[in-house]
């Protein structure tokens, strides 16, 4: 999970952001940005006082997001902007009602999409800004007590709705797994017994994970140029509702925490190293900071809201990034030749492990169904745990942790599987039939370094991204 980037205080000048007029309070800033500031008299082509620029609206949006963070500690996942803006939000402390009203003003100011002949990145930027402000407003309504259904919530927060899957679809996969895992007991018991053979011993976890990180980084940097000073730190923690978390700290540095409360298996090494690191969250955040925040001066990318449409692409690209880094059979080959020996496991079992792992991954949408039914009131906690054990093949302790995650992050669960499918479709259709690895990586990088939204991926709008050529 892109789970919480630590905020880094930094002045606007350090980020090479264009100077702006700063208001002394959040209230004054919003009035100024949406009202009577006319500082463009010498530019006949510029916006009028009644039509604030995208930069003005983006600044107001960031300040509103910081204000919402005072009410919702999970909302601001990373902040890389001026320290005084956060201090300003803490001093002003607008109410949820005030934040909702200002968000509505920003949506009105953004209006409809600009004309099709407008610069493509500007058009995408405006649409993304509007969807982020709308998501902020919806989060405010949720904090104020408004109840959305699971699908309504995911639509207003994440600009996406996951397909509904039936028990019969999952059962087909479970039946195939049952043929691969003969023995006594329930299928979950047999799967747990099989899976336990591939647990990484605690004293070997760090060397295995460090080897996975190094390989993921080497494969990513063959295609994506990263800043020389980028860095990635690993920390092992316990008692968290997630498996791993990327705390992006700015200046191209990430702290990655791995939760060791439950066993970590050999397949988790590459999966988490790619997802949290290369080419996943760490790389995604670097490109946002370097290309969009610093490069274009788009201040909205100083704020990463956990509950916004960017999370779909962020999580989806982190999941699909595993396939980008290890296409075809390259993942199992690397695990067999490098990671299995480091973990003290039998390399001859690598192929059997992959076969089962691939099938279990097809059960991932069962987590969406568990979350949908739990949050819509159809399942209580125990029924949700039972569903996860039966259809997602997760043990009771992991199912309990999954429920904790669902109750804390709610419809966020769709961002992993649906996000991966949206990114896969985008990458695998952008380059035409049989694209070269170079072309696929170009499309992947452009996706990460552009303000595309899930709706853009669904609509087939693939022209976004800096420097795109067909």
Secondary structure, DSSP 8 states (H G I E B T S, - for coil): -----------TTTTT-------SSHHHHHHHHHTT----TT-TTS--TTS--HHHHHHHHHHHHHHHHTT-TTTEEEE-S-HHHHHHHHHH---HHHHHHHHHHHHHHH-S---TTS-HHHHHHHHHHHHHHHHHHHHHHHHTT----HHHHHHHHHS-------HHHHHHHHHHHHHHS-SSS-HHHHHHHHHHTTB--GGGHHHHHHHHHHHHHHHHHTTS---TT-EEEEEEE-S-SSSEEEEEEETTEEEEEEE-SS--BHHHHHHHIIIIISSSHHHHHHHIIIIIIISS--GGGGEEESSSTHHHHHHHHHHHHHHHHS-TTHHHHHIIIIIHHHHT--GGGHHHHHHHHHHHHTTTHHHHHHHHHHHTTSS-HHHHHHHHHHHS---HHHHHHHHHHHHHHGGGGHHHHHHHHHHHHHHHHHT-TT--HHHHHHHHHHHHTS---HHHHHHT----STT---
